[in-house]
Amino acid sequence: MAADSESTFRIQARAAANATDKALDTPIRSERGPGTLAGEYVLKSMLAAGGHGSVYEAEHRILGRLAAVKVLHAHLADQGEMLQRFVREARVVNQIHHPNIVDVYDFGLMPDGSPYYVMELLSGRTLSQVVQERGRLSASRALAYLEPICGALEAAHRAGVVHRDLKSSNILVVEEGEKPRLKLLDFGIAKLIQQEPGQEGLTTAGQRLGTAHAMAPEQFRGGRIGPPTDVYALGVLLHQLLTGRYPFQSEDRLELERMHLEAPPPRPSVRAPVSPGMDAVVLRCLDKDASRRYPSVSAFLTALREAAEEPGQVEGQTRDVLAVHAEVVLPATDLDDDNTYAALAVVLDTLEQGLRTRGFLLALQTGTALLGVRPLSSDTAPAATLKALRELHAEAQRLAEAAHAHVHLCLHHGEAETRGEADEAEVVGGPVTHVATWNVRDPGGFAVTRPASLLLESHPPH
C-alpha cells in the first residue's frame, strides 16, 4: 500500500473505529494478526483501533478485493447494548445504500465470537483536512462539497435514520474535481426515527451523543431528535466551509454548550465575503427552534443553490474604532443555579442594549461576554463616550449583584475591518476582534487600555 493511501485509509478507519459513544477509553490489545479470517476475508493489518472496535485492511481470499473489516472488541460483545448498537450500525448503513455512504458488504462473527462487518476501503482525506489546508472556500466550492452529502443525508432520512454526528471530519473526499466524490462516514450514533414494535432506539432517553462543535440545541438538552438535527449540523458545516471556522468556538465545553443554546448564531459574512442570501441560509439552519429550520435537507439544498448564485459581499475596510469588551464573571459556587443564569441574561441584555444605544456595533457575543465596536468620526467625543460607558457599567453591576456576579468593562482604541455604512455597518475582523491581545481587568471593574488613554488625552472634554 502506498504511503499516502495508507494514511488516508487510517482516516476512514479511525472514524469507523470510534463510531459510537466516544466516552469509553478502553486500552486496546489486538490478538488478530495477519492471516486471521473474517468470513471470506483475510485480515492483513490493523488500520486503527478505538474504544469499541478495531478496523483492519483485509483481502477477499478468492476474489482478491480489498476491504475494511470492523470488529467489535471481544470484551464488549457480551454487552447487550453495545452489541445491539454495533449490529444496528451495520444494518443502518446497509439499508440506506447510497453512493455517497460507505458500502457494507458482509456481516458475521469472528472465531472468538466478536461480531464484524466488512465495508469498502477508501482513499482520500477528510473535508476537515481540506478546510485546514485551504482555509475558507468560495460559495460555489462549498456547494460542490455539500451537494453529495445532502444526497446521502436525504437518503438516510427517507430510510428513517438521522446521522446526528455530521461534521467535516466524518466526510471523506475521495476524488476532487468540479464535481468531487465524497463519502459520509460514522453512523455509529445514528438515530432511528421510528422503531419496530418493542424495539428500543440506538440510544436511551436523555443521552447526549455527538460532537459539541456541531450539536444542535436539542442534542444538548436530550430532546427530540429528527431530520432538523442534521439540518443544524449542515449549517455548522456550511459556516465552517465559508469562513474556515466553526460558528461557535470555545475550549470550555460548558461555555460551548451555552453558546449553542443561547448565543445568536454569527453570520458568516462577519468573517468572510459572503452574500446576504448565504447568511440567511446559515442562520435559518442554526435557529435554536428546530421547527424554524429548513423542513428537509432538500429544502436546504435548494436554498443553498440559490444563494450560491448571488455575488459575494465586498471585502471590508480598515477603520479607526473604539472597542468595548464587557464580561460578566459568575461565582464558581452558583454555576448550576438557574436563578444565576436568569440574572446573567438580564445583565447581558442590558449591556447589549446599552452598547447599541451608545453607537456601538455588536461584533462578538458569547454566553458571558460581548464585544462592541464604534467607528470613530470627526464628531466623536471620546470623553463623553467614556462617561456613558461608566454609567452603563454601574447600571449593569447593580443588576449583577442579584447573582453575586461582577461586571468587567474594558475600553480600547484600535483598528477594525468594517463593511457597510451607518446603521447597516458590520464588523468583519481586524485587530480589535482579537480580544485576548488587549483586554485587561481593573479591580473596580472598569479598565482603559493605554491606546484608549492616549486617545482620550488627545481629545479633552470641551
C-alpha positions, 0 to 999 in steps of 0.5 A: 500500500502506498504511503499516502493511501495508507494514511488516508485509509487510517482516516476512514478507519479511525472514524469507523473505529470510534463510531459510537459513544466516544466516552469509553477509553478502553486500552486496546490489545489486538490478538488478530494478526495477519492471516486471521479470517473474517468470513471470506476475508483475510485480515492483513493489518490493523488500520486503527483501533478505538474504544469499541472496535478495531478496523483492519485492511483485509483481502477477499481470499478468492476474489482478491478485493480489498476491504475494511473489516470492523470488529467489535472488541471481544470484551464488549460483545457480551454487552447487550447494548453495545452489541445491539448498537454495533449490529444496528450500525451495520444494518443502518448503513446497509439499508440506506445504500447510497453512493455517497455512504460507505458500502457494507458488504458482509456481516458475521462473527469472528472465531472468538465470537466478536461480531464484524462487518466488512465495508469498502476501503477508501482513499482520500482525506477528510473535508476537515483536512481540506478546510485546514489546508485551504482555509475558507472556500468560495460559495460555489466550492462549498456547494460542490462539497455539500451537494453529495452529502445532502444526497446521502443525508436525504437518503438516510432520512427517507430510510428513517435514520438521522446521522446526528454526528455530521461534521467535516471530519466524518466526510471523506473526499475521495476524488476532487474535481468540479464535481468531487466524490465524497463519502459520509462516514460514522453512523455509529450514533445514528438515530432511528426515527421510528422503531419496530414494535418493542424495539428500543432506539440506538440510544436511551432517553436523555443521552447526549451523543455527538460532537459539541462543535456541531450539536444542535440545541436539542442534542444538548438538552436530550430532546427530540431528535429528527431530520432538523438535527442534521439540518443544524449540523449542515449549517455548522458545516456550511459556516465552517466551509465559508469562513474556515471556522466553526460558528461557535468556538470555545475550549470550555465545553460548558461555555460551548454548550451555552453558546449553542443554546443561547448565543445568536448564531454569527453570520458568516459574512462577519468573517468572510465575503459572503452574500446576504442570501448565504447568511440567511441560509446559515442562520435559518439552519442554526435557529435554536427552534428546530421547527424554524429550520429548513423542513428537509435537507432538500429544502436546504439544498435548494436554498443553498443553490440559490444563494450560491448564485448571488455575488459575494459581499465586498471585502471590508475596510480598515477603520479607526474604532473604539472597542468595548469588551464587557464580561460578566464573571459568575461565582464558581459556587452558583454555576448550576443555579438557574436563578444565576443564569436568569440574572446573567441574561438580564445583565447581558441584555442590558449591556447589549442594549446599552452598547447599541444605544451608545453607537456601538456595533455588536461584533462578538457575543458569547454566553458571558461576554460581548464585544462592541465596536464604534467607528470613530468620526470627526464628531466623536467625543471620546470623553463623553463616550467614556462617561456613558460607558461608566454609567452603563457599567454601574447600571449593569453591576447593580443588576449583577449583584442579584447573582453575586456576579461582577461586571468587567468593562474594558475600553480600547482604541484600535483598528477594525475591518468594517463593511457597510455604512451607518446603521447597516455597518458590520464588523468583519475582523481586524485587530480589535476582534482579537480580544485576548491581545488587549483586554485587561481587568481593573479591580473596580471593574472598569479598565482603559487600555493605554491606546484608549488613554492616549486617545482620550488625552488627545481629545479633552472634554470641551 
